[in-house]
């Protein structure tokens, strides 16, 4: 099968069938038993995580596993992990648009949705880690006339500026692509109240040739801006570590290494969302084995780059021969965190090598399992970056291990469930697959 036809099954080459498949459950307000079970389960875990966060605000970071040496623990690991996942959604959508990949039309919408929620959750963690959240505005890059805050000399201010800029851009990019679909929901029979809401959000879209030209031009322009913006955002996160003097962090490879890791983990989330959405919303005709094959190839290539990044980091330590770098490397492979190091390498490097098999690339179960393994591996990598360096810093008298507490795990679980909760609610009111882009792909398939 060649051309665009391999991205859609014959029933999904009709405009009405595409619209009914994506917009029907939203307009008809249909929510199955599985949706309610997932919603209530997520809500329960979110409440538990909120309670743990509330206790942290009340009694301070002493409830966490952080200690005098490992002052950065799960909160900062989770922050880097979430911001990496968030960075990837818009990057994936923008890069696939700029490279004219036809299979983008079925996955770009929920990739962009994932970005907004992940970045918003990531922004909460630095505030939580402050210990005194009432002073969070000190992170804003405002003129410090009283000289009470280091401002641009602080990595926290870099993060605040980069996250806020990226979040606002991602919302605009997501909303721009959503406008034609909001007009489609507005024009379908259904609840008058919701049609008014969708109509107001559609900004008077009528689908005229002039509107389509302007929309397309603006979308391509924003995609061109998104790619360097995403790279700069996660490079800044990498510089949070590389700008320090801690062993294992003084690495010039950290900015590009963090960007690749962000794309890798974010794409794994996109894959998991694709597996769930195609099954839950009965969209197998739009997210086909060809899509699975393409996504698996991207994961395989990213895993090879991650393996090269790890090897480069290790060889750099051996090449320099610096005592602190060699101590860090030896601790990583012989210390008490070795099991997590092995799991990280299995999830991020070795497990994706199974995708050299074309059969496994098109197997939804294999794709979901490997993507889940990548997410675990990438989270362990974030934890390892912190614990391996901080546990054996410059003062041997302060060497100690990091052990997370139940509060750490509850906050992590609460954040994950909150993300799931937001996606579930969004799926009830907005299309998670781009209707107009799939329609355009169907027109190309007919030619």
N, C-alpha and C positions, 0 to 999 in steps of 0.2 A: 504494500500500500504506500503510495507516495503523496506528496503535496500536503495540503491541510486536511484532507479527508481522514487521515489516520488519527486525528485528534478528536473526532466526533463520530458517534455511531449514527446510522441512517435516521432513526427517530428524532435525533437531536439536530437535524439539519433544517428543521422547520421553525420559523420564528415563533409561532404559537406554542409549539412544544417546549421550546427553550424557556419562554416566559412563564408558562404554566409550571414547569419543573422547579424554577428558582423562586418565582414570586408567589405561586399558589399557596404554599404553606404560610407565608407571611400575611397575605391579604385575608386568607380564610381563617387566620388565628388558630391554626392547628398545632397542638403540642401533645406529643404522645407520652405514654407512661414513662418511657426511658428518660425523656427530657426532664420530667418532674422529679424522678429519682436522682438524677445527676444534679439538678438544681438544689434540692433539699440537702443532699450529702455535702455539696460544696459549701452551702450556706452554714452548715453545722461546723465544718472545719474552719471556715472564715471566722466565725464567732470565737472559736477556741484560740485562733491566732491573734485575734484582736484583744482577747483577754490577756494573752501572754505579752503583747506589746504594751497594753495598759499597765501591767505589773512592772514592765521595764521602765516606763515613764515614772511610775510611782517610786520605785526603789532603786533605779539606776542600773547601769550595765554590770553591776556586780552579780546579777542573776545569770549572766551569760558565762560561757567557758573562757572568756578573755582573762588574761593574767598580766602581770607586770612586764612580761617579755612579749607575749603574743597579744598585743593590744588591738590587732585587727583579727576578727574571727569570722563567724558565719555572716554577720551583717554585711561586711565589705565583700566577702566571697559572693554572697547572693547579689549584691549590687553589681559587681562586675559581670556575673552570669546573666542577670536580667538585662543589663544595658547591651550586652553582646547579642542576646536574642532579639532585643528591640531594634538594634541597628540593622540586623539582617533583613527584616521584612521589606522596608522601603528600598534597601539596596538591591534585593532580589528583583522586586518589581521594576525598578528603574533600569537595571542592567539588562533584564530580559526585554524591556521595551526598546532600549537603544540598540540592542543586537537583533531586533526584529524576530524574536522567538515566538512561534505561533502558539506553543503550549502555555505561554504566559497567561492567556485569557481565562483559563480555568482556575488558576491558583493565586493571581495577583491580589484579588480583593481580600481574601482571608489572611494573606501574608501582611498586607498593610494594616489590617485590623489587629493582628497579633502585635505589630510594632507599637501601636499607640498604647495598648494596655501594658505591654512589657516595659516600655520606657517610663510610663507613669508610675508603675510599681517600683522600678529601679530608683526613681527620684525620691521615694520615701525612705530608703535605707540610709543614705547619709544623714538625714534628719534624725532618724532613730538612733544612729550611732553617735550623734553629738552628746547624748546624755541629757542635754538641756534644750529640748526642742523649741522652747519659747524664743530662743535666739537664732533660729534658722535663717532669719533675714540677713544675718551677718555674712552669709555665703553669697548674697547678691552682690554684683559688681557695682556698688554705688560709691561715690566719692567718700573716703574715710577722713573727714575733716578733723575728727578727734584722735586719729591715729591709734585706735583701739583694736584694729584688726589688720593683719598683713595684706589683705586684699589680694592683688594679683600674684603675690609671692606664695599664696596658699593653693595647694592642689584642689581643695574643696571649692574654691571660687572658679577654677577652671572647669570643674565638673558641673557646677551649677549653670554656668553660662552655656556650655556645650549641650547639656541635656535639655535645657529650656529651649534653645534654638532648634535643636533637632525635633523635639516634641511638637513645637508649633509648626515646623515645616511638614512633618509627617501628617499632622491633622489636615493641613491645607491640601497636601497631595492626595490623601485619602478622600477628602470631601470633593475635590475636583473630579475624580473618577466616578464618584457616586451620583453626581447630579443627573445624568441621563436616566439612570435606573430609578431615581426618586420620582422622576416624571412618569416613568412606566408604572410604578406603584400608584401614583396619583390618578392615572387614567383608567385603572382597572376597577370594576365594580367591587364594592366592599364597604367597610365601615366609613361613614362620612367623616367622623372625627379624625381617623387616621389618614384619610385621603387629604384632609385639610393640612395636617401636619406635614405629610410628604410633599404636598403642593407648595407650601411655604418654603420648605427646605430646597425644593427644586429651582427656586429663584426664577420662575417664569419660563423655564426651558420648553421650547417648542420643537426643537430638532430641525431648525432651518439650516440650509447650507452654510450661511454665514456663522451661525453658532457652532456648527461642527468644525469649521475651519479654525475658528478662534480656540475652541476647546482642544483640538488636536495640537495646535501650535503651542499652547500654554502647557499642555501635558508633557510634550517632548522637551520643552525648555526646563520645566521643573525636574524632569528625570535627569537631564544633563547636570543640573545643580546638585541633585541628591547624591550622586556617586562620590564626588570629592568631599561633600559634607559628611557623609557617613564615615569615610576614611579618617577625616580629621577628628570626629567625635571619639571614636574608639582609640585613635592614636593618643588623644589626650588622656584617656583612661590608662593606657599603657605607660604614659609619662608620669602618672601618679606614682608608679613604682620605679621606673627607670631614672627619675630625677633624684631619687634618694641615694644613700651610700650603703645600703644594706647588701650583704653578700647574696648573690643570686638575682638581685634586682638591677644591678648596674649593667644593663644590657641594651645596646643600641638596636637590637632586633625586636625589642618589646613592642614598639608601635605597630610595625607590619604584622608581627606575630599575633597581637591582639585583634587586629582587623580580620585576619584569616580565621582566627578562632571564633570571632563573632559571627562571621558568615556561616561557618561550619555548624555551630550550635543552632543558629536561627533557621538554617535550612532544615535541620533535623525536626524542629518544631513544625515547620511548614509541611513536612512529609507526614508527621503524625496527624496534623489537622486535616490533610487531604484524605488520609485513610478513614478518619472518623466521618468527615462531611460526605464523602462519596457513598458511604454506607447508610448513615443516618438520614440523609436527605434524598436518597435514591438517585444519585447523580453519576452512576457508573458510565452513563453515556457521554458525560462531559469530562470526567477524570478517568481516562482509559489506561490500559496497560502501557501504551506509548508514553503517557505522562509519567508513570511509575519508572519506566526505563530511563527517561531523561533525568528525573530527579535522582535516581540511584547513581547515574554516571557523574552527576555533580558532586554527590557525597563521596564517591570513590576518589575523584580528583582532589577534593578538599582534604581527605584523609591522608593522601600522599604528601600534600603540602604541609600538613600538620606534622607528619613524621619527619620531614626534612627540617622543619623548624626546631623540633626537639633535638634532632641530631646536631644541628648547627650550634644550639645552645651548649650542649655537652662538649662538643669539640672545641668551642671557644674557651671553655674553662680549662680544658687540657692543654690547649695551645698557649694560653697566657702563663699557666703554671703558678698563678697567684695562690697563696696559701688559703685565703678566705674562699675563693672560688672552688678550689679543690676540696675544701672541707664541706662546702655546700653540696657538691656533686657526690661525695662519698656518703654524706648523710642521707641524701635522696635515695640511694640504692642499697644502703645497708642499715639505715636507721629504723625506728619503730613505725614510720609511715610507709615503709616499703610495700605492704599489701595494697595500699591505696594508689601508690605509684604504678603498680602492675595493673590494677583494674583500670586506671586512667589510660594506659597504653593499649590495653585490650579494647576498650570502648572507642578510643579516638583514632587508632591506627590499624590494629589487626582485624577487628571485627568487620569494618567496611570493605576489607579486601575480598570478602565473599562476593562482592558485586562484580567481580571479574566474570562471574557466571551469568549469562544472559537470562537463564531461567529464574534465578533468584532475584534479579533486577525487576522482574515483572510479577513477583510474588508479593501480594499485599502484606501477608503475615511476616515474611522475612524482612520486608522493608520497614514495617512498624517496629519489629524487635530490634533491628540494628539502629534505627533512629533513636529509640529509647535508650539503648546502650550508649550512644554518642552523648546524649544529654547527661547521663550519669557520669560518663567519663569527663565531660567538659566541666561539670560542677566540681568533681574531684580535682581537676586541674587548677581551678580557681582556689580551692582550699589548700592545695599543695604549694601554690605560689606563695601563699601567706605563711603557712605553718613551717615549711622547710627553711625559710629564711629567718623568720622571727624567733624560731625555737633555738637557733644557734647563732645569735648575733655576735657583736664584737666583744661582749663581756662574758667570759665563761661562767662567772658567778651567777649570771641571770639566765643561763640556759635552762629551759623548761619546756614541757610538752603542752599541747593544746587539747583539751577534752570538752566538746560541746555539751551543753546541758539540755534538759527537756524544754526549757524556754526557747533555746535556739531552734530546736526541731519544730516546736509549735509555730513559731513565727515563720519559719520556712514553709511549713505545710499550709499555714494560713494564706501566705502570699500566692502559692501555687493554686490554691482553691479559689482565691479571689480572682485570679486571671481566668480560670475556667468559668467562674460565675459570670464575669463580664462578657465572655464569648457566648455563653448560653443565652444571655439576655439580648445581645446584639443579633443573634440568629433569629430571634422572634420579631425584630422590627426592621432589619436591614438585610438585603441580599448579600450572602457571603461569597457568591460567584457573580462576576460582572456579566449582566445580561446583554448589554449592548456590544461588548467585545466578543462574546460567544456568538452572537448573531452575525457580526461581521465575519467571524471565522467560518460560520456556516455558509455565508454567501460565497466566500472564496472556495469552499469545498464543492459547491455546485458548478463552478466554472470549469 
